[in-house]
Amino acid sequence: MLQLLTRSVLGPLARAVYRPVVSGAEHVPAEGPVLLAANHRAAVDTAALGLVSPRPVRFLGKAEYFTGRGPRGRAMAGLVSALGYVPVERGHAKAGLAALEAARRVLEAGEVFGIYPEGTRSRDGRLHRGHTGVAALALATGAPVVPVALSGTDRVQPVGARLPRLARVEVRFGAPLEFSRYTGLAAAPAIRRAVTDEVMAAILDLSGQEYVDTYHPRPERDAA
């Protein structure tokens, strides 16, 4: 309910200020589980994607965002909850498995889950090799994957900028990808790699970025 209220209030305001160009939104299935797999250009990508998507989107968020104290901490907790974040613990050996399990629960509830296969936002503007979590989720739940390309968000909030700036944002949704042909093969690393590469190729077609077949290194503060 809170997420819907936030979308109804912040969505029109953000569209009025930033006038985002949105195309292909009709590709997002009207019901059932959906994975939105996007490139990652800036910290504001989650807000941009969540506010222009035709359906509410859930994202993973660090658990500490939900437990802050004082006015600032409570404001942050309210904001991330309103934006649809799902709390996950980070910084321990099982964090990756916990994140996948949290995402799987969202999809099995028939909701939309947003994921950035690159794992972190690109510092060089290029599209980097995707991690296979997106494939693991698609194969485990049967959810279709809608590729998404965001552009302009890196100008709204460049690396190191604390406050957003005015810049035109474009969000392109691609045709859904489904992987039922791999039913029963989710445990095979080669299959997960093939599915991930197909998703990244679709994102590349939408974004027009230069592709780099290496993982983007995580900044120290993201890896902590």
Secondary structure, DSSP 8 states (H G I E B T S, - for coil): -HHHHHHHHHHHHHHHHH--EEE-GGGS-SSS-EEEEE---STTHHHHHHHHSSS-EEEEEEGGGGS--HHHHHHHHHHHHHTTEEEE--SSTTHHHHHHHHHHHHHHTT-EEEE-TTSS--SSS-EE---THHHHHHHHH---EEEEEEESHHHHS-TT-SS------EEEE---B--GGGTT-TT-HHHHHHHHHHHHHHHHHHH---EESS-----HHHH-
